[in-house]
Every structure is written in C-alpha cells, then in structure tokens.
Amino acid sequence: MTEQDPKSSTSALVRLAQVIARAQRFHGDAAALDKGEQAALARLDPESPRPHQVGALARALVLAGIGADDWQPETWQRWALIAHGMALAGHDGTTRLGKQLAGHGDPKRAVSESRVTRFLTAHGDAFRQQVPRLLRLMASRGIAPNWLDFGALILATDRDEARAETLRLRIAGGYYAAAHR
C-alpha cells in the first residue's frame, strides 16, 4: 500500500477505523485491540509517543493490514495522528467532514468558521497542532469525524498538495453549504 494511492489509502483508513472500534469478543482475542491498547491510542502523542503507545499503534496497523516496513518517521507520525484521532473521537463515515464540522445543522455543535479556516489553511507543524485541537473539540461535542475525509487530508498534506487542496476545498464546501442552510 502506498500513501500516494487514494483508493489504497481509503481502504486502509476504513480497515484501521474498524480495528480501533472493534471490541475484544473474549479475553485474549488476538484479532482486536485490548482496552489498554485502545486507551494508549486515545492518549497517544504523535510527536513523541511512549513505547507502549508505539506498540499499540504498531499492533493496530498490523491488524488493519497496513505495512510499515519502510516508513519514515513522518509517515509514522501521520498514522499515529490518525489512529489517535480514531481512538479519541470515533469514526462516522455516513456524513462528510464539512457537514460534521458545521454541526449537522445544530449551531451549538458547530465548529467556528475561524477554527475551520485555521485548520484548512495550516501546513507543516501548524497543521499537526491543529488536528488534535479540532479532534478534542469535536469529541467534546459528540461528533465522530469522517476519517475517510480527515485521514486522507492528513496523509496528503505537505506530501501531495494537489490532492490536499482538493480535499480542503471539498471539506470547506461541505462546511459552508451546511452552515448556511
């Protein structure tokens, strides 16, 4: 799987979301993360993970069939950010991220336009700082993000800017369409 292939990235994001959301069916279920691993992912700091968090991330990626043999540290950080977000806020693939940021039409749940703008215009370190802030805000409002949109943007930003810009415009369009209905 390559990060540059959008279809491959999408299927990897779906598999990872399924792995993180799946509860163990019995003690010692090797096909699922245990509660400790799920908690480690929820507390994971993608910039400087602790050893048990790296272990939980590696196990989640292996269970999702995401090969990490030749990854650079930056690639690990991207997947760590995605896994952390999935464990923290969940996944809802039924609604586009832009509409979710607009609060599904509920102004009390909506993310402010200025925060959405900061998120969508950020690059590099600023982007990696905006993502956890936005995730915590969404989780506090009971909004599970669409990781097909969110994860694709994380994987593309600063690597495939043409794709990232397309994703940003799609998210912004969905946000403004839903916010102004």
Order of alpha helices (4+ residues) and beta strands (2+ residues): alpha-alpha-alpha-alpha-alpha-alpha-alpha-alpha-alpha
